[in-house]
């Protein structure tokens, strides 16, 4: 294998965030990043050029609109590139930062090498009260988050073994594995175990009746992905994704403008209000703190 861990991500007009996001993951042991430029016009390539020159980043033009499935296809392309060249792969978004709170990221992954995938919970951060875009980077600006067991924190992204992975499940963060194998979380609880009946019913609808699932998602934004008391609990002691889902109000309005065709679903005012959770002060990735500790 050429690499141990690679990441992929698709982006559009994210120039202010690219350098911080890439450098963060390289500093935590990611070996290579595959980035898919979805029609950016803000000059993000310049921010990436030093990483491209060093061999840390591969950049691809990926112009198909997101509404036509470009992100899913980018994830599959990333999987194909990782197969045979990397032990682990994950496909994230530019507002998601993967790390281990307690130890070296690769050391954790080595303990799971007999698994097909590891599901990593994300922790949603709100605006921290910022109406305009702050200076100083994402990690030092947004330090208030939702309570740990908030239902949306039970979402996850999966670090997969490319050799055992078939494809990403449509309209989902989960992947399909060879022979029907299932991923685990950091506590080695397997995907599909300790999940509530409603969650399983939703997942089955997403897989078997995707058109119906899409209709419900469009008609009732935020209805899906609601979690119940019997579902598997959030666990981020060893692996964690900080998800800066809304950032400041101004930055979210800018995102709405960039993704106007999808505004009826994810990029709505309701989405911002729902995810702007700031109850818990948690500056775990604030560089001002990590440098002084």
HELIX and SHEET records of a PDB file:
HELIX    1   1 UNK A   15  UNK A   27  1                                  13    
HELIX    2   2 UNK A   44  UNK A   53  1                                  10    
HELIX    3   3 UNK A   66  UNK A   68  5                                   3    
HELIX    4   4 UNK A   70  UNK A   82  1                                  13    
HELIX    5   5 UNK A  105  UNK A  110  1                                   6    
HELIX    6   6 UNK A  138  UNK A  141  1                                   4    
HELIX    7   7 UNK A  151  UNK A  154  5                                   4    
HELIX    8   8 UNK A  162  UNK A  164  5                                   3    
HELIX    9   9 UNK A  178  UNK A  180  5                                   3    
HELIX   10  10 UNK A  197  UNK A  208  1                                  12    
HELIX   11  11 UNK A  210  UNK A  219  1                                  10    
HELIX   12  12 UNK A  249  UNK A  258  1                                  10    
HELIX   13  13 UNK A  260  UNK A  262  5                                   3    
HELIX   14  14 UNK A  269  UNK A  275  1                                   7    
HELIX   15  15 UNK A  287  UNK A  292  1                                   6    
SHEET    1   A 4 UNK A  57  UNK A  61  0                                        
SHEET    2   A 4 UNK A  32  UNK A  37  1                                        
SHEET    3   A 4 UNK A   3  UNK A  11  1                                        
SHEET    4   A 4 UNK A  86  UNK A  92  1                                        
SHEET    1   B 4 UNK A  96  UNK A  99  0                                        
SHEET    2   B 4 UNK A 240  UNK A 243 -1                                        
SHEET    3   B 4 UNK A 117  UNK A 124  1                                        
SHEET    4   B 4 UNK A 156  UNK A 160 -1                                        
SHEET    1   C 4 UNK A  96  UNK A  99  0                                        
SHEET    2   C 4 UNK A 240  UNK A 243 -1                                        
SHEET    3   C 4 UNK A 117  UNK A 124  1                                        
SHEET    4   C 4 UNK A 184  UNK A 185  1                                        
SHEET    1   D 2 UNK A 144  UNK A 145  0                                        
SHEET    2   D 2 UNK A 280  UNK A 281 -1                                        
SHEET    1   E 2 UNK A 165  UNK A 168  0                                        
SHEET    2   E 2 UNK A 175  UNK A 177 -1                                        
END                                                                             
